[in-house]
């Protein structure tokens, strides 16, 4: 998913974002899993998303 959101083409990037959003919805539904998941991956996910959002090559395809 993280590789997909960094892709320069909008289609793979959007698929990666949609998959990440679906994963987030699954993780949120289980509080114990969410706690462990976010402790391990939250900062990595936020960093990669902010990197993509601030990259000029991705701006046009970043709808989510």
LODO-945378 format. One line per 8 residues: their letters; for each residue y, x, z of N, C-alpha, C. Coordinates in Angstrom, 1 decimal. Each point is the difference from the previous one (the first is absolute). Layout:
<sites>
A	Y X Z Y X Z Y X Z | ...
</sites>
This chain:
<sites>
XXXXXXXX	-1.2 0.8 0.0 1.2 -0.8 0.0 1.3 0.9 0.0 | -0.1 1.0 0.8 1.2 0.8 0.1 0.3 0.8 -1.3 | -1.1 0.4 -0.7 0.2 0.6 -1.3 0.5 -1.0 -1.0 | -0.5 -1.2 0.1 0.5 -1.0 -1.0 1.5 -0.4 0.2 | 0.5 0.0 1.2 1.4 -0.4 0.2 0.9 1.1 -0.5 | -0.5 1.3 -0.1 0.8 1.1 -0.5 -0.1 0.1 -1.5 | -0.8 -0.8 -0.6 -0.2 0.1 -1.5 1.3 -0.3 -0.7 | 0.3 0.6 -1.1 1.3 -0.2 -0.7 0.0 -1.3 -0.9
XXXXXXXX	-1.2 -0.4 -0.3 -0.1 -1.3 -0.8 0.1 -1.2 1.0 | 0.7 -1.0 -0.3 0.2 -1.1 0.9 -1.3 -0.8 0.3 | -0.9 -0.1 -0.9 -1.2 -0.8 0.2 -0.9 0.6 1.1 | -0.4 1.2 -0.1 -0.8 0.6 1.2 0.8 0.0 1.3 | 1.3 0.2 -0.1 0.8 0.0 1.2 0.0 -1.3 0.7 | 0.1 -1.1 -0.8 0.0 -1.3 0.6 -1.3 -0.4 0.5 | -1.1 0.4 -0.7 -1.4 -0.3 0.5 -0.2 0.7 1.4 | 0.5 1.3 0.1 -0.1 0.7 1.2 0.8 -0.7 1.1
XXXXXXXX	1.2 -0.5 -0.3 0.8 -0.7 1.0 -0.7 -1.3 0.5 | -0.5 -0.7 -1.0 -0.7 -1.3 0.3 -1.2 0.3 0.9 | -0.8 1.0 -0.3 -1.1 0.3 0.7 0.3 0.5 1.4 | 1.1 0.8 0.2 0.5 0.4 1.3 0.4 -1.2 0.8 | 0.7 -1.0 -0.7 0.4 -1.2 0.7 -1.2 -0.8 0.5 | -1.0 -0.1 -0.8 -1.2 -0.7 0.3 -0.7 0.6 1.2 | -0.1 1.4 0.0 -0.6 0.7 1.1 0.8 -0.2 1.3 | 1.3 0.0 -0.1 0.8 -0.2 1.1 -0.2 -1.4 0.6
XXXXXXXX	-0.2 -1.0 -0.8 -0.3 -1.4 0.5 -1.3 0.0 0.7 | -1.0 0.7 -0.5 -1.3 0.1 0.7 0.1 0.7 1.3 | 0.7 1.1 0.0 0.1 0.8 1.3 0.8 -0.7 1.0 | 1.0 -0.7 -0.3 0.8 -0.8 1.0 -0.8 -1.1 0.6 | -1.0 -0.5 -0.6 -0.8 -1.1 0.6 -0.9 0.5 1.1 | -0.2 1.3 0.1 -0.8 0.5 1.1 0.8 1.0 0.8 | 0.5 -0.5 1.2 0.9 0.8 0.8 -0.5 1.4 0.4 | -1.3 0.2 0.3 -0.5 1.3 0.4 -0.1 0.9 -1.2
XXXXXXXX	-0.4 -0.5 -1.1 0.0 0.7 -1.3 1.4 0.4 -0.4 | 0.9 -0.9 0.1 1.4 0.2 -0.4 0.6 1.2 0.9 | -0.2 0.0 1.3 0.5 1.0 0.8 -0.5 1.4 -0.4 | -1.3 0.1 -0.2 -0.5 1.3 -0.4 0.4 0.4 -1.4 | 0.0 -1.0 -0.9 0.4 0.3 -1.4 1.5 0.5 -0.1 | 0.9 -0.7 0.7 1.4 0.3 -0.1 0.3 1.3 0.8 | -0.8 0.3 1.0 0.2 1.3 0.7 -0.3 1.2 -0.9 | -1.0 -0.2 -0.9 -0.5 1.0 -0.9 0.8 0.1 -1.3
XXXXXXXX	0.4 -1.2 -0.5 0.4 0.0 -1.4 1.4 -0.5 -0.3 | 0.7 -0.6 1.0 1.3 -0.7 -0.2 1.0 1.0 -0.5 | 0.2 1.1 0.6 1.0 1.0 -0.5 -0.3 0.5 -1.4 | -1.2 0.2 -0.3 -0.4 0.5 -1.3 0.3 -1.0 -1.1 | -0.3 -1.3 0.3 0.3 -1.1 -0.9 1.5 -0.1 -0.2 | 0.7 -0.1 1.1 1.5 -0.2 -0.1 0.6 1.2 -0.8 | -0.4 1.2 0.3 0.5 1.2 -0.7 -0.2 -0.1 -1.5 | -1.2 -0.4 -0.4 -0.3 -0.1 -1.4 0.7 -1.1 -0.7
XXXXXXXX	0.2 -1.1 0.7 0.7 -1.1 -0.6 1.5 0.3 -0.2 | 0.6 0.7 1.1 1.4 0.4 -0.2 0.2 1.1 -1.0 | -1.0 0.8 -0.2 0.1 1.0 -1.1 0.0 -0.7 -1.3 | -0.8 -1.0 -0.2 -0.1 -0.7 -1.3 1.3 -0.8 -0.2 | 0.5 -0.6 1.1 1.2 -0.8 -0.2 1.3 0.8 -0.3 | 0.0 1.3 0.4 1.1 0.8 -0.3 -0.1 0.9 -1.2 | -1.2 -0.2 -0.7 -0.2 0.8 -1.2 0.5 -0.8 -1.2 | 0.9 0.6 -0.8 0.6 -0.7 -1.1 -1.0 -0.5 -1.1
XXXXXXXX	-1.2 0.6 -0.1 -1.0 -0.4 -1.0 -0.7 -1.3 0.4 | 0.1 -0.4 1.3 -0.8 -1.2 0.4 0.9 -1.2 0.2 | 1.3 0.2 0.0 0.9 -1.1 0.3 -0.2 -1.3 -0.8 | -0.2 0.2 -1.3 -0.1 -1.2 -0.8 -1.3 -0.8 0.2 | -1.1 0.6 0.5 -1.2 -0.7 0.2 -0.3 -0.4 1.4 | 0.9 0.2 0.9 -0.2 -0.2 1.5 0.5 -1.3 0.4 | -0.8 -1.1 -0.3 0.4 -1.3 0.4 -0.5 -0.4 1.4 | -1.1 0.5 0.4 -0.5 -0.4 1.3 0.8 0.7 1.1
</sites>
